[in-house]
Amino acid sequence: MGEKKYYIELTSDLVPFGCIHRGLQGALALEISNKNNNSLFVLNPKDRMPDEVKRVISVKFDKERMIVDANNTKFASWAATFRIDYRDKSYDEQFKFLSELIEPDYPSIKLIKLEIGDDLNTISDSVNYKYSFVVDNVFTNISDLSAFKIPFIDNYSSSESLSLDTRIYPFDIFMFEGSDAVVDNVIINIPGNKVLADVPKSIDIKSEFGKYSLNFKAEEGLLKITRKLTVNKKMVKPSEYQKMKDFFQDVIKYDSRQIAFKEKK
């Protein structure tokens, strides 16, 4: 199409145009044509639709309870995967499925609302869905501080995928992160009787494997956080494994940061 080459998935009605599903990215492929120079190639065209996730997360508090509203948009492969997981389920089944997905995030988490957009039943580029959950007894009290974990969706607190010190075979980063890019915008509403203990320092990390940034901005009654992760490589050679591991261990460390309130005087 013009100067761009597209590969179309003809075996599924869930995959958007221009998307190469993650399960096929990096696979060997063969073009069938009248030319005599056909040969195997790695399927990961530069013009494929990027696999991205964008979220806006609002956080409020009612005493010891945290209330989170998450507005999520998934693109390309993630949109297709979401349709696979949710399209043919009843609402009750969808609700139960998501409840089980978020359970590991907090010991006392409870899903209270789920809304899925009409694009669930199309093959558009993206799928939008919203949900809300509450977490009771969310604070860890340290002296006069009340600390809590930032409710990033799909944050990295640990990973068995990075447990090895060395590797013999190449490492597929999809085992750790399946997106080309993730952007989380978190808005924390500070309770009226609290103030921030401090504003965390922003982070900006760059490597040949990706980019990660975590920016904090305090406003009147609010703390705004923007988290961005971009992955540059899909397959890592054994000789590159340690550098890649160092990068993602930094991501894990900063994703685990906590915010602390103290009483307003």
N, C-alpha and C positions, 0 to 999 in steps of 0.2 A: 504494500500500500504506500505509494510514493516511494521514498527511499528507505522506508522502514519495513522490516520483515517481522511478521507476526506468525505465531504458531497457535493454532486453534484446537482446544480440547473438544473433541466430538463425542466423547463417551459419557459426558456428564452434563446435566442441565443446571448445575450449581456454580459453575466456574465463569467469572466475568470475562468478556472479550479482552485479549491482550495479557491475560494472567497465565503464568506457568505455575501450577500448584507446587507447593514446597516438596511434595513427594517426587516430583519429576525434575526439579531443578538440579542440575549437575549430572543428570542421567545421560547415557550415551544414546544418540539418535542418528538416524540415517534418512536423508532426503531422497525421495524417489523421483527421478526426473529422466529426461531423455539424454542428459549429459553423461559423458563417460567418466567423469572425474568424481563420482559420488564416493564419499567416504564417511566414516563415523565421526561425529563431533559431539562436544559437550553441550547439552541443552541448557543454556542460561543466557538468552539474548539480552543485549544491553537495553533494548526498548521495551522489555516486559514491564507490566504494571508492578510497581513496588508493593511489597507486603508491609503495610503500615497499620499502626494503631494510634488513635488520638482520643484522649479522654479529658473531660472536665469533671473534677471531683470537688464537691462542696462538703465541708465538715462543720458540724455544730455540736454543742454540748448541752446536756441537761443534767446538771450535777455530775454524777459519776458515769453517765451514759454518753457515748459518742454516737452521733447520727450522721451517716454518710450517704450522699446522693451522688451516683456515678453515671455520667452521660458518656457513652462509649461509641466510637465509630471505628469499624474494622474494614480494611480494604484488601482487595485482591484475594490471595490465598486464605487470609483470615476470614474474609467474608464468606468464601466457599465453605470453609471448615465450620463456621457458625451455622450456616444453612444445613450442613450435614447433621450437626448435633441437635438442632432445634426445629427444623421445618416440619418434620413429620410427627412431632410430639404434641400432645394436648397441653393446655396451659398449665395444668397441675403437674404434668411430667416435666415441662420446661422449668417450672419453679423449683421442683425437687432437684433437678439436674444442676441448676445454678447454686442452690443451697449447699449441695455436696461439694461443689468446686471451691466455694469460698470458706468452707468450714476450717481448713488448716490455718487460715490467716490469724484468727484470734480464738482463744478458748471459749468465749461466751458470745459468739457472733450469731445474729439471727437476721435472715433475709425477710424484709417486710413488704417489698413491692418489686414488680418486674413489668416493664413495658417494652415490647419489641415492635419496631417500625414495620410498615407495609413492605419495605424492601426485602424482608425475609423471603417473600414468595416471588421475587424477581431474580434476574441475573445482572443486576446493576453492579457498579464498581464497588459499592460499599453496603454495609449493614449497620444501622444505628439501633441501639437499645439502651434503656435506662433501668437502673435498679437502685434500691435503697436498702441499707442494712443498719442495724444497731449493734453496739458492743457495750455490754455492761461491765462495770468495774475496770474501766479502760486505763486508769492512771496507776503508775507506780510512784509511790510517795517516798521521796528522799529528802530528809530534813524538812525544809519549808517549801520544797519544790514538788510539783505534780507533773510527771513525765509520761509521754505516750508515744507510740510508734506512728510515724506518718503513714496514713492508709493508702499507700501506692497499690495499684492493682498489678498483680504479677511481679511484685518486687522480688529481689533476690536476697534471701537471708542466709542461704547455704546452697551448695550444689554437689551432689555425688558425682556429677559429670566431670568435675575438676579435682577429684580426690587423688588421682595418680600423680606421682612426681615426674615421671617420664612416660613417653609413649613410643611404641614401635611402629604403629600405623597412623595414618593421617586422622585428624580429629575434625568431625563435622560440627561446626558451631551451632547448627540447628538443634543439637542435643541440649544446648544451654539457652539459646535465644533464636527463635524462628522468624523474627521480624527484621526487615531492612531498617525500619525506624519506628521509634515509639516516642510519643510526646504526652506527658501528663501535666495538666494544669490543675493544681490543688489550691483551693481557697479555704483557709482555716478561719472560722469565726471565733474570736477570742471571747470567752465568757465575760460578762460585765463586771464581775468581781475579781477578775484575774488580769495580769499583764504578762508579757513574755519575759522569761528570765533573761534571755538574750536572743539576738538574731543570729542564727548560724551563718558561718562564712560560706559563700558560694564556692562551688567546685567546678573545675573545667579540666577534663582529662582527654588527651588525644594520643592515639597510637595508630600503627598501621592496620590494626584490627577493627578500630571503631572510634567513636567519640562519645563521651558521656559528660553531661553537665547537670548541675543541680543549683538553681538560683533561688535566693530568698529575698523577698521584699516586704518590709513591714509598712502597713498603712494604718489609719485610725481604726482600731478594732479588728484588723485583719492581718493575717500572714499569708502572702501569696508565694507559692512554690512552683517553679517550672522545672520539670525533669525531662531531659532529652537523651535518648540513646540511639546511636546510629551504628550499624554493623557494616564494615567494609569488605570482609572476607567471609566466605562460607566454609571453605575447607582449609585446614591448617596443617602444614607439614610437621612431622615429629620434631624437627630442629627448631620450629617456631613455637612449639607448644608452651614452653615456660613463659615466654613474653606474652602470649595470649592469655595464659592463666593469670599472670600478674595483673593484666588489664581488667579482667572480669572479677578478680578478687577485690580490686579497688571498687568496682561497681557494687559488689555485695556489701562491702564495708560501709559505703556511703548510703546505700539504700536502707541500711539498718539504723540510721541516725534517728534520734528522738527529739521531740520538741518538749520544752518544759515551761509550765506556767508557775507563777507565784502570786500570792494574794496582793491585791491592789491596796495601797496604803492611802 
